Amino acid sequence: AKGRYTRGHSVRVAKIAVRIAEILGWKQEKIIELKHIALLHDIGKIGISDLILNKPTKLTDEEYEIVKNHTAIGCEILKDITVIKNICDGAKWHHEWYDGNGYPDGLAGENIPLTARIIGIADAYDAMKCSRPYREGMDSAEIYCAMETGSGKQFDPAVWQAMTHLLFPENCGEDRG
């Protein structure tokens, strides 16, 4: 509803999340659940002004605070849906950081649902890869370096390890398992 970028982004995030879950050995039923949760992770952006979402320049601090509300809005939209277990987890907590410095609740480590940790890393990868009006997308080497630096900080190290095998196999030498 908000545009081609968000729709394409959600589909790409879901595909990456599914592949990570497969590497982690998840059962098919849980993978299908994850796919649906990932597809809806940014649904809260429906409540954010198009002027902010489609702004061609970098957001101000005030605008960024408004965008951060999409996590709570998303959970509010999804909270009464019962057909998909834990459907709010992806929408609400995909911007939490493994070290506790994310939002909206400052959750850390295992307190962040694994579904949200997987969606969060897939979301970050896609955001870095895709060009936006205010910046070019990053190449694979730049993304790898940024995400490697974020392992243990922004990203769950175990999920990062699965991500490296999925998207950066050239960086997975014998010493990386």
Number of C-alpha atoms within 10 A of each C-alpha: 8 15 10 9 13 15 15 13 18 23 17 18 26 26 17 23 29 25 21 26 23 16 15 14 10 15 10 12 8 14 20 16 17 29 23 16 26 32 22 22 30 23 23 22 22 15 15 17 14 12 9 16 18 13 14 12 11 13 15 10 9 8 16 13 11 16 18 16 17 22 24 18 20 24 22 15 15 22 13 10 11 9 8 13 12 17 24 24 25 29 30 25 27 29 26 25 27 23 17 16 15 17 17 16 14 16 19 18 19 10 12 22 17 19 23 26 29 29 32 27 27 27 25 17 22 20 16 19 16 14 13 16 11 11 12 11 16 17 11 14 11 13 19 18 10 14 21 17 12 18 19 17 18 25 24 23 16 14 23 22 20 18 25 19 17 15 15 15 10 8 12 13 9 6 5 9 7
